[in-house]
Amino acid sequence: IGDMNASKTSTSGCWVAEAIYGSDDLRTHLLREYLNSEFKQTLKGKIIMFFYLRIGKFVASLVNRSNKLKKFFKFFFDQALYN
């Protein structure tokens, strides 16, 4: 994402990753970079990001309040990071 400032990054960022790992965690930054670059270039990525940009903050707020949701999403995010 290069020279984007923090406020711009957070408006197109990975809010769920932030809820799981924290805003300053390297994993959050890696996921944010991937989602806003390579992933967004695929058809699947465009569709997912279309919806994520509309409901992602809400989902992240639910994840922040639920350890079960946090564990659920963390499993998938950890897999994405591994791959």
N, C-alpha and C positions, 0 to 999 in steps of 0.2 A: 504494500500500500504506500510505501515510500514516504513522501513528504506530507501526507494528510495530517491535519491537526487532530487532536484528541476528540473534539466535539463532532467533527465530521465522521471520524471512525466509529464513534459510538452510535451514530444514527444509522449506519449501515453495517453495524457490527454483529457479532455473534453474542447476543444477550444471554442465551441459554448457557453457552460456554462460560460466560462471565459469572453466571449464577452458580455454576458447578465448580469452577477452578479459581475464580477471582479475577478482577479486572487487570491486574498486573502480571498474571501468570503467563509464562511463555506459551503454554498450550492454548490459552485463549487467543493470543496473538497469531499463533500458527493457524488455528481454525479460521479466524477472521480473515487472514490473508488468503487462504485457500478458497473459502466461500466467495470472497469478493473478486477472485481472479479466475483461476482455472475452472472451478465448479460452475460458476455463473455463465461460462461460455458454452456449456452443454445444454441440450434441450431439457433434460431432467433437472439440471441445476437452475435453469431459468424458471421453470414451473415451481420448484420448491422455494426458490428465493422470492418469487412473486408473493406466495402465501406467507413466507417467513417474515418478510418486511411488514406485513399487515398484522400478524398475530404473535410474532416472536417476543415482543416485550411482555405481552400478557402471559405467554407460556413461561417465560423467564421468571415472572413474578410468582407463578404457581410453584415453579421449581425452588425458588428461594424459600418458600414456606413449607415444603414437604421433603423430608429426607428420603422417602420412598421414590418420589419423582426424581430427586437428585441422583439416587443410585441407578434408577432406570435409564435416565439420559446419559449418565456418566459411562455406563457400559458401552453404549453406542458411540459416544464421542471418543472414548479411549480406543475403540476399534478403528475409528476413522483416522485417528492420529497414528496408530500403529501401521496402518496401510499407507 
